[in-house]
Amino acid sequence: MKPGIHPAYGPVVFRDKAAGFAFLTRSTPTSTNTVEWEDGNTYPVIDVEISSQSHPFYTDTARVLDTAGRVERFQRRYGSTA
């Protein structure tokens, strides 16, 4: 890699505000906010709105949409062009 053109790559904590879940990983984003992690070290923290711990798809709370009903309702409302 060319030196000087890539952002710094280091440990960062991502914290899901909705689920109260946090995980430590390596990434390029940085933050001025810090948090003391379980190992006693201080890392930059990035707050996210949603993660796999709070997303409906991963938590099995996703709703199944009735697409056939939506199409029929659209055709009743606006008619068929054929």
ChimeraX attribute file (.defattr): number of C-alpha atoms within 10 A of each C-alpha:
attribute: neighborCount
match mode: 1-to-1
recipient: residues
	/A:1	5
	/A:2	5
	/A:3	6
	/A:4	7
	/A:5	7
	/A:6	9
	/A:7	11
	/A:8	11
	/A:9	11
	/A:10	13
	/A:11	17
	/A:12	22
	/A:13	23
	/A:14	20
	/A:15	20
	/A:16	19
	/A:17	14
	/A:18	14
	/A:19	14
	/A:20	9
	/A:21	14
	/A:22	18
	/A:23	11
	/A:24	15
	/A:25	10
	/A:26	11
	/A:27	14
	/A:28	11
	/A:29	14
	/A:30	18
	/A:31	12
	/A:32	8
	/A:33	10
	/A:34	14
	/A:35	15
	/A:36	12
	/A:37	15
	/A:38	8
	/A:39	6
	/A:40	8
	/A:41	8
	/A:42	14
	/A:43	20
	/A:44	19
	/A:45	23
	/A:46	18
	/A:47	14
	/A:48	12
	/A:49	11
	/A:50	15
	/A:51	17
	/A:52	12
	/A:53	15
	/A:54	18
	/A:55	15
	/A:56	13
	/A:57	11
	/A:58	11
	/A:59	10
	/A:60	9
	/A:61	10
	/A:62	10
	/A:63	8
	/A:64	6
	/A:65	8
	/A:66	8
	/A:67	9
	/A:68	9
	/A:69	10
	/A:70	11
	/A:71	11
	/A:72	12
	/A:73	12
	/A:74	12
	/A:75	12
	/A:76	10
	/A:77	9
	/A:78	9
	/A:79	10
	/A:80	8
	/A:81	5
	/A:82	3
